[in-house]
Amino acid sequence: MSKKKEQLLEQSEKLFDQHGFHTVGLKQIIKESNVALMTMYNHFASKEALILEVLRRRDERYFDILENAISNQGNLAIRLAEAHINWLRINGSNGCMFLRAKEEYSLEPSFNGEIVSFTEQHKRRLIDFFTSKGLNSNEALRLELLFEGATALAEVFAIETVATEFHHSVSSLFSE
């Protein structure tokens, strides 16, 4: 991947995470990425194509972190919860970028249903990931509910407070 494309993707993700998708314009993305408008269009046909690539990369990084947590010893749900909290610590506590994209683009389904579809697939993949690692479908849904709650509350409360209670909740529900 070219250095300019990487800059564009990294900066776009930061901007979208901090400000949302509709409030960030192409001029801001171009300026803060230090690339030319033509460079952006050489890599992405539209802002929505850029958003999809940002979401795809974030999805891939997130699942890599969860997959790496599987290799450790101990309670599966607790290992996954610890990986999720570490994700929030590293990537900030601005809520779920996927749900934000779904919220913003659900208002315009004819405009770009692909973004909404991808965000919904991300949530389904999380359930599928949990079940592929040995949780039953009810346990997978419970764990995802706890993940979503921790993500949402990390926007409001100190991350370590959320981490402590998240760990307690997961431990209580998934004790071996």
N, C-alpha and C positions, 0 to 999 in steps of 0.2 A: 504494500500500500504506500502511496506517495506521502511524503511528509506533509504536504498541504492538505491532502484529504484527511489525514489523521488529525491535524490541527483543527480543521473544520468540524469533524465529528466530536472531538473532545470538548471544544468550546461550546458547540451547540448543545451537547448534553448538559454541561454546567448551566448554561442559560435557561434551557427548558426546565431543568430541575429547580432552579431558583425562582423562575418567573412564570412558568407555564408555557404553553405552546402558542397561543394566539397573541399574547402580549409581546412576544419576541419576534421582531421583524427581520427580514433578510438583511437590511442595512446594518442592523446591530450585529447579526451573526457574522457578516463579512468583515465589519470593522474589528470586532473583538477576536476574530480568528486570524486576522491579518492576511486575508486572501482577497483576490479580485473576484468580482461578481461572475466573470466568465469561468474562473476556476471552480466556483461552486456549481455552475451549470454544466461544466465538463464532467463533474462527478455525479450530480443529481439533477434529474429532470425538473424537480420542483421542491418546495419546502417540505411538502408531505413525504416525498421520497427520502429526503434527508431525515425527517422524523422517524420514518420506518426503519432506516438503517441504524439510527441512534438506539431505538427500542430493541432491535435485533441484537445489537452488540451488548446492550445492558442485560438482556435476557441470557445471552450466552455466558457472560461473566458471572451472573448470579447463579446459574445452574452449575457452573464450574466450582464455585465456592461450596455449594451444597454437596456436590459429588465428592469433593476433597474431604468434607466432614464425614462422609460415610467410611472412609478408610481408617478412621480412629476407632479405638475401643470404647465400649460403654453403651449406654442406652441410646438407641437410634434417634428417638424424638428429641432428646436433650442435645445430642450432637448437632442435629439439624437446627434446633433453636439457637444454640450458641453461634452457629455459622450465620444465621439470619441477623442476630444482634450485632455480630461483628461487621456484617454488611452495612447495617445502619450506622454503626460507629464510623466506618470508613467513608461511606457515601453520603453522609449527612442525614438529617431527620426532617426532610421536606415532604414526607408522605410518599405514597406510591406513584411513581412516574407513569406506570401503566394505567392505573385508575384515573389519574389526571388526564391522560391522553384520551381515554374512553369518555370521560365526562365532557371534555372540550369538543371532541369530534362527534359525539352522539347527537349533538344539537344540529349537525349538518350531515346526516347519513348519506345523502346523495353526493355530497362533496368528496368524502373519502371514507368509505366503509371499510377499506383495507386496514386503516389504523385501528378502528374499533374492533374489527375481527382479530387482528394480531393481539391486541390487549386481552381479549377474552380467551384466546388460545393460550396465552401466557399463564393465566390463572388455571385453566384446565390442565396444562402441562405440569403445574405444581402438584395438583392432586394426583395425576398419573405418576409423577416422579415418586411421591410418597408411597403409593401402592406398589410400584415396581421394586421398592426397597423393603417391602414386607408389611406395611401397615394395611389394614383392611380399609374399605371405602369410608366407613364412618370415622375411623381414627384419622384418616387422611383429611377429611373435611374438618374435623375438630382442630387438627394441627394447623391447617390453613387459616381457620378462623382466629386462632391465637396469633399467627404470624401477621395477619391483617390488622388485628387490634394493636399489636405492639408497634407496627409501622405507623398507624394513625396516632397513637398516644405519644410516640416519640416526637411528634410535631409540637406537643403541648407541654410535656413533662420532661425532666432531665433524663437523658438516655440511660444513665445507670439506675435510676429509680425504675424505669420501665424494664430494664434488663433483669433486675432482681425479681420483680413480680412476674415477668414473663417466664423466667426460669422456674419459679415456684409453681406457676400454673401448669406448665408442661410436666414438671416432675410429679405433680399431684395426679394429673390425668394419665400419664404414661409410665408409672412406676412398674418396674419389672417384678 
